[in-house]
Amino acid sequence: MKEQLEQIKKSALDALESAATPAALDELRVRLLGKKGELTAVLKQMGKLSPEERPVMGQLANSVRASIEQKLEERKAQIDSAVLEAKLAAEAIDVTIPGQEVCLGHQHPMNQVLQQIKDIFVGLGYQVVDGPEVELASYNFTRLNIEEGHPSRDRSDTFYFTDDDSVLLRTQTSPMQIRYMENHKPPLCMLAPGRVFRKDEADATHSPMFHQIEGLVVDEHITMGDLKGALITMMRKIYGVDSVTRFRPHHFPFTEPSCEMDMQCHKCHGTGQIDGQVCSTCHGEGWIELLGAGMVHPDVLRNCGIDPDKYSGFAFGMGLERTAMGRLKINDLRLIFDNDVRFLNQF
Ligand code: DAH
């Protein structure tokens, strides 16, 4: 029995030494020390020994058990720490590797220009307002002095919702003049940016949806001088103090007199030519048309319950895309709506 116990001890310590995983250790613990284990099997034979031998063998068996237990503990500690080491090595983080760049978005170029224009007019005391894109023909046309039968009311130009042509997608932001004057008494200064819609095929300069910014000022003694002052102030802030503008007579049904404002081409400085070639920015004109404006027609004031003998006003309407294209040197309108990030990231 003594040899048996010694044999068990030797082979147990060898097996434990070569066990490499926590699972292998557990398996050994059961095999060596468990109820059906090798040591237990030997102890079960103790009854067959003589009374003298029994305590000697008992002691030996206990010391074998103690050695195995001690070795088990030792190996467990070693294996646990090896497992931890391996895990730490596998999960090591190299804090010196450059991080992945977080791509921050920014305002769309159209919004950048819109924000700048709003800031300018808020600085001049204007109130910025919003209005409906689905509009009544009476606001979009009739009360702006645009009679039945006027070409701009044509079904080929305007998106109508009803057979009687009374509801439509607004074709201009000018109906905001009527809406604002209905609800505010002079003195008033209003700026109304927003989407407008026309039945245009999309090309480099046209889109069925685009943006306008409407301005309206009504008070006593408002003159064309006030109109020019406001618009030239805006131009200088957007395009720089040396930007050159001109006002040309024009016709709009809702203003009298009416004009258009042009900006001298920033590319060819008004000559229409660059190195003997026709300037591609202004197509040789030397000027770029920017907006329509004029003194509010007395009938329009009257349509809103404002006495034209006491009050006068000016109004203007500018295309946001056109202004942004000039400001940011964009040559195709479709780029603005495509929203390709390679394009947007340039601004
Ligand atoms: N609504 C006009 C258009 O879409 C632009 C315009 C012209 C607006 C003259 C005005 C104005 O307020 O006074 O062509």
Boltz pocket constraint, residues with backbone or C-beta under 6 A from the ligand:
constraints:
  - pocket:
      binder: B
      contacts: [[A, 171], [A, 172], [A, 173], [A, 174], [A, 214], [A, 215], [A, 252], [A, 254], [A, 255], [A, 259], [A, 291], [A, 292], [A, 293], [A, 294], [A, 295], [A, 314], [A, 315], [A, 316], [A, 317], [A, 318]]
      max_distance: 6.0
